[in-house]
Structures are given as C-alpha cells and as structure tokens.
Amino acid sequence: MCGHGEHQNRHGHDGCCCGPADCGPGHHFGRRFATRAERIARLEEYLGELRAEVQAVEEAIAELKVAG
C-alpha cells in the first residue's frame, strides 16, 4: 500500500501511479489533491534524487575512463 492520502507521482501530478493491488481498500476516499507546499516538497525531493543519479553516472563514467 502506498499511502495515497497524500500520494503524488514522480512527475509532480496528483493521482495514483501504482497498480490497483497496491492502493488497498478505501483508497479513493482519501485526499485527492496535494497542497502547494506538498507539491513543492515532493518536487524538491525528486530533484535531489535526480542530482544523486547524475552524480552516480558521472562517477561511473570517471571509473570507466580510468580503467579503460
């Protein structure tokens, strides 16, 4: 279960990005919209994840260049 009371998918849009089995009973009776502050917080968190991914890719490239 993904805790949909405040769920928002990775792309910053409200709504479920899980399969029906993950939503659990009563999912559609919770909150459907995130506040502006919640959307900003989620997008900032996602940006942090993207920055970490970029760093990991840069490190992998550097290691391959040294080994190559």
C-alpha positions as CSV (number, residue, x, y, z in Angstrom):
1,M,0.0,0.0,0.0
2,C,1.4,3.4,-1.0
3,G,-0.3,5.7,1.5
4,H,-2.4,7.6,-1.0
5,G,-3.9,10.1,1.4
6,E,-1.2,12.5,0.1
7,H,0.1,10.5,-2.9
8,Q,1.6,12.2,-5.9
9,N,3.5,10.5,-8.7
10,R,7.1,11.3,-9.6
11,H,6.2,13.7,-12.3
12,G,4.5,16.1,-9.9
13,H,1.0,15.2,-10.9
14,D,-1.7,14.2,-8.4
15,G,-3.0,10.7,-8.8
16,C,-2.1,7.1,-8.4
17,C,1.0,5.7,-10.3
18,C,0.6,2.3,-8.6
19,G,-1.3,-0.8,-9.8
20,P,-4.8,-1.4,-8.3
21,A,-3.4,-4.1,-6.0
22,D,-1.1,-1.5,-4.3
23,C,-3.8,1.0,-3.5
24,G,-5.6,-1.0,-0.9
25,P,-9.2,-0.8,0.2
26,G,-10.8,2.6,0.6
27,H,-8.1,4.4,-1.4
28,H,-10.5,6.5,-3.4
29,F,-12.0,8.1,-0.3
30,G,-8.8,9.8,0.9
31,R,-7.4,13.2,-0.1
32,R,-7.0,13.6,-3.8
33,F,-5.1,16.8,-4.1
34,A,-1.8,17.9,-2.6
35,T,-1.3,21.4,-1.3
36,R,1.2,23.7,-3.0
37,A,3.7,23.2,-0.2
38,E,3.4,19.4,-0.5
39,R,3.9,19.6,-4.3
40,I,7.0,21.8,-3.8
41,A,8.4,19.5,-1.2
42,R,7.9,16.4,-3.4
43,L,9.5,18.1,-6.4
44,E,12.5,19.2,-4.3
45,E,12.9,15.6,-3.1
46,Y,12.7,14.4,-6.7
47,L,15.2,17.0,-7.8
48,G,17.6,15.7,-5.1
49,E,17.1,12.1,-6.4
50,L,17.9,13.3,-9.9
51,R,21.0,15.1,-8.7
52,A,22.2,12.0,-6.9
53,E,21.6,9.9,-10.1
54,V,23.7,12.4,-12.1
55,Q,26.5,12.2,-9.6
56,A,26.4,8.4,-9.8
57,V,26.5,8.4,-13.6
58,E,29.4,10.9,-13.6
59,E,31.3,8.6,-11.1
60,A,30.7,5.6,-13.3
61,I,32.0,7.4,-16.4
62,A,35.1,8.5,-14.5
63,E,35.8,4.9,-13.3
64,L,35.4,3.6,-16.8
65,K,37.8,6.1,-18.2
66,V,40.4,5.3,-15.5
67,A,40.0,1.5,-16.1
68,G,39.9,1.9,-19.9
